[in-house]
């Protein structure tokens, strides 16, 4: 009976995880990212990836994550208790079976296309009514198109725009906006278009991804290479 209870409870955990993955996707998060973060929060493993900011910066996702963390802590205690009492007959397997059926039903209901669209609209409307722009992640505030991005572009010694002004680099018809330039601890916002670019500057740009690739081809390529190196280094450190 204890083994059956443990098996049934793990089934409950799996269903709760899938329900939360579905709810996270309703807030605009990609499914693969949602599943990774949900499992991370449930198991309290605390992955500090850049993707975790997508959770922390979003008010509804923070509420869902709070439930997952608490439920994960409770489930750990239950599983440990179940394993230590594996031969006990006190567990109510029938009741757990009913809970599983209810959760499966809830999951199937959430997959109904019409309900899904209504929930997505509801979440979006809730954010617009209850939260200021400063409370929302950049993705929800500034990304009007799939190709829109906000990027930190470092200027290295081999950059072709060193010594130039951004007003001479970015044309009016380019779908690119300069947010500010970070030079050490100094933030250059007012004169960002007229200030000469120096080695070591960090450009904060907003615009179309393709336009940025064309206008800052060499810098974007170097950024991609550096990110790949950092990713490989992080993988080696984990191993």
C-alpha positions as CSV (number, residue, x, y, z in Angstrom):
1,X,0.0,0.0,0.0
2,X,2.9,2.3,0.8
3,X,4.4,1.7,-2.6
4,X,1.1,2.4,-4.3
5,X,0.7,5.6,-2.3
6,X,4.2,6.8,-3.3
7,X,3.6,5.9,-6.9
8,X,0.2,7.8,-6.9
9,X,1.8,10.8,-5.2
10,X,4.5,11.0,-7.8
11,X,1.8,11.0,-10.4
12,X,0.2,13.9,-8.7
13,X,3.5,15.8,-8.7
14,X,3.9,15.1,-12.4
15,X,0.4,16.4,-13.2
16,X,0.9,19.5,-11.0
17,X,4.2,20.3,-12.9
18,X,2.5,19.9,-16.3
19,X,-0.4,22.2,-15.2
20,X,2.0,24.9,-14.1
21,X,4.0,24.5,-17.3
22,X,0.8,25.1,-19.2
23,X,0.0,28.2,-17.0
24,X,3.5,29.6,-17.6
25,X,3.0,29.3,-21.3
26,X,-0.2,31.3,-21.1
27,X,1.9,34.2,-19.8
28,X,4.0,34.1,-22.9
29,X,6.9,31.9,-21.8
30,X,8.2,29.2,-24.2
31,X,7.2,25.7,-23.2
32,X,10.8,24.3,-23.0
33,X,11.8,27.3,-20.8
34,X,8.7,27.0,-18.7
35,X,9.2,23.2,-18.0
36,X,12.9,23.8,-17.0
37,X,12.0,26.6,-14.6
38,X,9.0,24.9,-13.1
39,X,11.1,21.8,-12.3
40,X,13.8,24.0,-11.0
41,X,11.5,25.8,-8.6
42,X,9.6,22.7,-7.5
43,X,12.9,20.9,-6.6
44,X,14.4,24.1,-5.1
45,X,17.6,23.5,-7.1
46,X,18.0,27.2,-7.7
47,X,19.3,27.5,-11.2
48,X,20.5,31.1,-11.6
49,X,20.3,31.3,-15.4
50,X,19.3,34.3,-17.4
51,X,16.0,32.6,-18.0
52,X,15.2,32.9,-14.3
53,X,14.8,36.7,-14.8
54,X,11.8,36.0,-17.0
55,X,10.2,34.5,-13.9
56,X,11.3,37.2,-11.4
57,X,10.3,40.1,-13.6
58,X,6.8,38.9,-14.2
59,X,4.2,39.3,-11.4
60,X,1.9,36.4,-12.4
61,X,4.9,34.1,-12.9
62,X,6.2,35.1,-9.4
63,X,2.9,34.0,-7.9
64,X,2.9,30.7,-9.7
65,X,6.6,30.1,-8.6
66,X,5.7,30.8,-5.0
67,X,3.1,28.0,-5.0
68,X,5.6,25.6,-6.7
69,X,8.3,26.3,-4.1
70,X,5.9,25.7,-1.2
71,X,4.3,22.6,-2.9
72,X,7.8,21.2,-3.6
73,X,8.9,21.6,0.0
74,X,5.6,19.9,1.2
75,X,6.0,17.1,-1.3
76,X,9.5,16.4,-0.2
77,X,8.3,15.8,3.3
78,X,5.4,13.6,2.1
79,X,7.6,11.5,-0.1
80,X,10.2,11.0,2.7
81,X,7.3,10.0,5.0
82,X,5.8,7.7,2.5
83,X,9.1,5.9,1.8
84,X,9.8,5.5,5.6
85,X,6.3,4.0,6.0
86,X,6.3,1.9,2.9
87,X,4.6,-1.0,4.6
88,X,1.9,1.1,6.4
89,X,-1.7,0.5,5.5
90,X,-2.9,3.9,6.7
91,X,-2.5,5.7,3.4
92,X,-5.7,6.4,1.5
93,X,-5.0,5.3,-2.1
94,X,-8.6,5.7,-3.2
95,X,-8.7,9.4,-2.2
96,X,-5.4,9.9,-4.0
97,X,-6.8,8.3,-7.1
98,X,-9.7,10.7,-7.1
99,X,-7.3,13.7,-6.7
100,X,-5.3,12.4,-9.7
101,X,-8.5,12.2,-11.8
102,X,-9.4,15.7,-10.8
103,X,-6.0,17.0,-11.7
104,X,-6.0,15.2,-15.1
105,X,-9.4,16.7,-15.7
106,X,-8.1,20.2,-14.9
107,X,-5.2,19.7,-17.2
108,X,-7.5,18.6,-20.1
109,X,-9.8,21.6,-19.5
110,X,-6.8,24.0,-19.7
111,X,-5.9,22.6,-23.1
112,X,-9.2,23.6,-24.6
113,X,-8.3,26.2,-27.3
114,X,-11.1,28.6,-26.5
115,X,-10.3,28.5,-22.7
116,X,-6.6,28.9,-23.5
117,X,-7.3,32.1,-25.5
118,X,-9.6,33.5,-22.8
119,X,-7.0,32.9,-20.1
120,X,-4.2,34.5,-22.2
121,X,-6.4,37.5,-22.7
122,X,-7.3,37.5,-19.0
123,X,-3.6,37.4,-17.9
124,X,-2.7,40.1,-20.3
125,X,-5.6,42.3,-19.2
126,X,-4.7,41.7,-15.6
127,X,-1.2,42.9,-16.2
128,X,-2.4,46.0,-18.0
129,X,-4.8,46.9,-15.2
130,X,-2.9,46.0,-12.1
131,X,0.7,46.7,-12.9
132,X,2.7,49.7,-14.0
133,X,5.1,49.5,-17.0
134,X,8.1,49.5,-14.6
135,X,6.8,46.3,-13.0
136,X,6.7,44.4,-16.2
137,X,9.6,42.6,-18.0
138,X,11.1,44.3,-21.1
139,X,9.7,41.6,-23.3
140,X,6.1,42.5,-22.4
141,X,6.7,46.3,-22.7
142,X,8.9,46.8,-25.7
143,X,8.7,43.7,-27.9
144,X,6.0,44.6,-30.4
145,X,7.3,42.1,-33.0
146,X,9.1,38.7,-32.9
147,X,12.2,40.4,-34.3
148,X,12.4,43.1,-31.7
149,X,15.2,42.9,-29.2
150,X,17.1,44.9,-26.6
151,X,20.8,44.1,-26.7
152,X,24.0,44.9,-24.8
153,X,26.6,45.3,-27.5
154,X,30.2,45.5,-26.2
155,X,32.7,47.5,-28.3
156,X,36.1,45.7,-28.5
157,X,39.4,47.0,-29.9
158,X,38.7,45.6,-33.4
159,X,35.3,47.3,-33.7
160,X,34.8,49.3,-36.8
161,X,32.8,52.1,-35.1
162,X,35.5,53.2,-32.6
163,X,36.0,57.0,-33.0
164,X,32.7,57.4,-34.8
165,X,29.4,58.9,-33.6
166,X,26.2,56.8,-33.6
167,X,24.4,59.6,-35.5
168,X,26.8,58.9,-38.4
169,X,26.5,55.1,-38.0
170,X,22.7,54.7,-37.6
171,X,20.6,56.1,-40.5
172,X,17.1,57.6,-40.0
173,X,15.5,54.7,-41.9
174,X,17.2,52.1,-39.7
175,X,14.9,50.4,-37.3
176,X,17.3,50.9,-34.4
177,X,17.2,53.1,-31.3
178,X,20.0,53.9,-29.0
179,X,18.9,53.6,-25.3
180,X,22.2,54.7,-23.7
181,X,25.9,54.1,-23.7
182,X,27.7,52.6,-20.6
183,X,31.3,53.7,-20.2
184,X,32.7,52.2,-17.1
185,X,30.4,53.5,-14.3
186,X,29.2,56.4,-16.4
187,X,25.8,56.3,-18.2
188,X,25.7,58.4,-21.4
189,X,22.0,59.0,-22.3
190,X,21.6,62.6,-23.4
191,X,24.6,62.7,-25.8
192,X,24.4,59.0,-26.8
193,X,24.1,59.9,-30.5
194,X,26.8,62.6,-30.6
195,X,29.4,61.0,-28.3
196,X,32.4,59.3,-30.0
197,X,32.4,55.6,-29.4
198,X,35.4,54.3,-27.4
199,X,36.9,50.8,-26.9
200,X,35.2,49.2,-23.9
201,X,31.9,51.0,-24.3
202,X,28.7,49.0,-23.9
203,X,25.9,50.1,-26.3
204,X,22.4,49.4,-25.2
205,X,20.3,49.2,-28.4
206,X,16.7,48.5,-29.2
207,X,15.3,47.6,-32.6
208,X,14.9,45.0,-35.3
209,X,17.2,42.0,-35.0
210,X,18.0,41.9,-38.7
211,X,18.7,45.6,-38.8
212,X,21.1,45.3,-35.9
213,X,22.9,42.4,-37.6
214,X,23.3,44.5,-40.8
215,X,24.4,47.7,-39.2
216,X,26.7,46.2,-36.5
217,X,27.7,43.0,-38.4
218,X,31.2,42.7,-37.0
219,X,30.2,43.6,-33.4
220,X,27.2,41.2,-33.4
221,X,29.3,38.4,-34.8
222,X,31.9,38.9,-32.1
223,X,29.2,39.0,-29.4
224,X,27.8,35.7,-30.7
225,X,31.3,34.1,-30.5
226,X,31.9,35.4,-27.0
227,X,28.5,34.1,-25.8
228,X,29.3,30.7,-27.3
229,X,32.6,30.6,-25.4
230,X,30.9,31.6,-22.2
231,X,28.3,28.9,-22.6
232,X,30.9,26.3,-23.2
233,X,32.9,27.4,-20.2
234,X,29.8,27.3,-18.0
235,X,29.1,23.7,-19.2
236,X,32.6,22.6,-18.3
237,X,32.3,24.2,-14.9
238,X,29.0,22.3,-14.3
239,X,30.6,19.1,-15.3
